[in-house]
Amino acid sequence: YLTFLEELLEGEALPSIHAQLRWLDVGAKNWSYVEALYAYLTRFSPSFQLHGLELDGYRRYANLYSRRDYAQAYIRERPLATYEVGDVLQHHGQYEVISSFLPFVFQKPCLAWGLPKRFFCPQRMVEHLIDLLVPGGVLLIINQGAEEAEAQAKLLEAVASKGELRIQPKGELPPAFIPYQYQRFGWICRKKQ
């Protein structure tokens, strides 16, 4: 994951407006990849706050541990990382970087994962993520499959048309992200200052 992040963000200057760089990871699931985010931030910034947010953090696995339980174990030795169960649309704060890996852009997968229909609002979510960014802040998005990438492009273009966002499509990403059967497509978006 660390190599993937370095490739994705190569040449991209992350904002460091405040004493601490604040990074919000939305849809963190069980945060099995937090070590890579943490390692990247440790290299990039001497002082940072890494915050994971998951709507369905109390979902239990067959062993009866929840996503939250796993996340807490993964961050135990990472004092600058915190994990919260909650709805991003109810979340407030300001961040220099927000990541959203594999967000729902179609209703069917959202419902298949057991989330109620009321939580499927991808346009509202993108708009809210942009609101949570400081001016000059960076939004990282990863989608799976070309169809999702096309839908994500439309969501981002709707926000960009309001003059708030500069979009940089990264195209198909190397398979180092997660070795799934579907292609991965990336976006780096910067909120205008």
C-alpha positions in Angstrom: 0.0 0.0 0.0 2.8 2.4 0.8 4.3 2.0 -2.7 0.8 2.5 -4.1 0.3 5.8 -2.2 3.8 7.0 -3.3 2.9 6.3 -7.0 -0.5 7.8 -6.7 0.8 11.0 -5.1 4.1 11.3 -7.0 4.8 14.9 -7.7 1.7 16.1 -5.8 2.3 18.7 -3.1 0.1 18.0 -0.2 -1.0 21.1 1.7 0.5 21.8 5.1 -1.2 25.0 6.1 -1.5 24.2 9.8 0.9 23.0 12.4 -0.5 19.5 11.9 -1.5 18.0 8.6 -5.0 16.6 9.0 -6.0 13.6 6.9 -9.5 12.1 7.0 -10.0 8.6 5.5 -13.7 8.1 4.7 -15.1 4.6 4.4 -12.2 3.1 6.4 -13.9 -0.3 6.8 -11.7 -2.2 9.3 -8.7 0.0 8.4 -6.4 -2.9 7.5 -4.4 -0.4 5.4 -3.8 2.2 8.1 -0.2 1.2 8.4 0.5 2.4 4.8 -1.3 5.8 5.4 0.6 6.2 8.6 4.0 5.4 7.1 3.3 7.8 4.2 2.4 10.6 6.6 5.4 9.9 8.8 7.7 10.4 5.8 5.8 13.5 4.6 5.0 15.4 7.7 6.6 15.5 11.2 3.3 16.3 12.7 -0.1 15.0 11.5 -3.5 13.7 12.6 -4.9 10.7 10.7 -8.6 10.0 11.3 -10.5 7.0 10.0 -14.3 7.2 9.6 -16.6 4.2 8.8 -20.4 4.2 8.7 -20.7 0.5 9.2 -18.0 0.0 11.8 -20.0 -2.3 14.0 -20.5 -4.9 11.3 -19.4 -8.2 12.8 -17.2 -10.8 11.2 -17.7 -14.6 11.6 -15.3 -14.5 14.6 -17.7 -11.9 16.3 -15.1 -9.1 16.2 -16.3 -5.9 14.5 -14.6 -3.7 11.9 -14.1 -1.2 14.8 -12.4 -3.9 16.9 -10.0 -4.6 14.1 -9.3 -0.9 13.4 -8.6 -0.3 17.1 -6.1 -3.2 17.0 -4.4 -1.8 13.9 -4.0 1.7 15.4 -2.9 0.5 18.9 0.7 1.5 18.2 -0.1 4.5 16.1 -0.8 7.3 18.5 -1.5 9.9 15.8 -4.4 7.8 14.3 -8.0 7.7 15.5 -11.0 5.7 14.3 -14.6 6.7 14.5 -17.9 5.0 13.6 -20.2 7.6 12.0 -21.8 9.1 9.0 -19.5 11.4 7.0 -22.5 13.6 6.2 -22.8 14.4 9.9 -19.1 14.8 10.3 -17.5 18.3 10.7 -14.0 19.5 10.7 -11.4 20.8 8.3 -8.8 18.6 6.6 -5.8 19.1 4.3 -6.3 15.6 2.8 -9.4 13.4 2.5 -9.2 9.9 1.0 -12.2 7.8 -0.1 -11.2 4.3 -1.3 -13.9 2.5 -3.2 -16.9 4.7 -2.4 -20.4 3.6 -3.5 -21.3 5.4 -6.8 -24.1 2.9 -7.6 -27.0 2.0 -5.4 -27.0 -1.7 -5.9 -23.6 -2.4 -4.2 -24.5 -0.1 -1.4 -27.7 -2.1 -0.7 -25.8 -5.4 -1.2 -23.4 -4.4 1.6 -26.4 -4.1 3.9 -26.6 -0.3 4.1 -30.1 1.3 4.0 -31.0 3.2 0.9 -31.0 6.6 2.8 -27.2 6.3 3.0 -26.8 6.3 -0.8 -26.2 9.9 -1.8 -22.9 10.0 -3.8 -23.3 13.6 -5.1 -24.1 14.9 -1.6 -21.1 13.0 -0.2 -18.7 14.4 -2.8 -20.0 17.9 -2.1 -19.6 17.5 1.6 -16.1 16.1 1.3 -15.1 19.2 -0.6 -16.7 21.3 2.1 -14.5 19.5 4.7 -11.3 20.4 2.8 -9.4 23.5 3.6 -8.7 25.8 0.6 -6.0 24.0 -1.5 -6.8 20.7 0.2 -6.6 17.4 -1.7 -9.3 14.7 -2.2 -8.1 11.3 -3.2 -10.6 8.9 -4.7 -10.1 5.3 -5.9 -12.9 3.5 -7.8 -13.2 0.0 -9.1 -13.9 -0.7 -12.8 -14.4 1.6 -15.7 -18.1 2.0 -15.2 -17.6 3.2 -11.6 -14.9 5.5 -12.8 -17.2 7.1 -15.4 -19.9 7.6 -12.8 -17.3 9.1 -10.4 -16.1 11.5 -13.2 -19.7 12.8 -13.6 -20.0 13.4 -9.8 -16.7 15.3 -9.7 -17.5 17.3 -12.8 -20.7 18.5 -11.3 -18.7 19.9 -8.3 -16.0 21.3 -10.6 -18.5 23.1 -12.7 -19.2 25.3 -9.7 -15.6 26.4 -9.8 -14.6 24.8 -6.5 -12.5 21.9 -7.7 -9.6 21.1 -10.0 -9.7 17.4 -11.0 -6.7 15.3 -12.0 -7.7 11.9 -13.3 -4.9 9.4 -12.6 -6.4 6.7 -14.9 -6.0 3.0 -14.3 -3.8 2.4 -11.3 -1.1 -0.3 -10.9 -2.4 -3.5 -9.2 -0.3 -2.8 -6.1 -3.4 -1.2 -4.5 -5.4 -4.3 -3.6 -5.2 -7.4 -5.9 -8.9 -7.6 -6.7 -10.3 -8.8 -10.0 -11.4 -5.4 -11.0 -9.3 -2.5 -12.4 -8.7 0.5 -10.1 -9.0 4.1 -11.2 -7.8 7.1 -9.3 -8.5 10.8 -8.9 -6.6 13.6 -7.2 -8.8 16.6 -6.8 -7.7 19.9 -5.3 -10.1 22.4 -3.7 -9.5 25.9 -5.2 -8.1 28.5 -2.8 
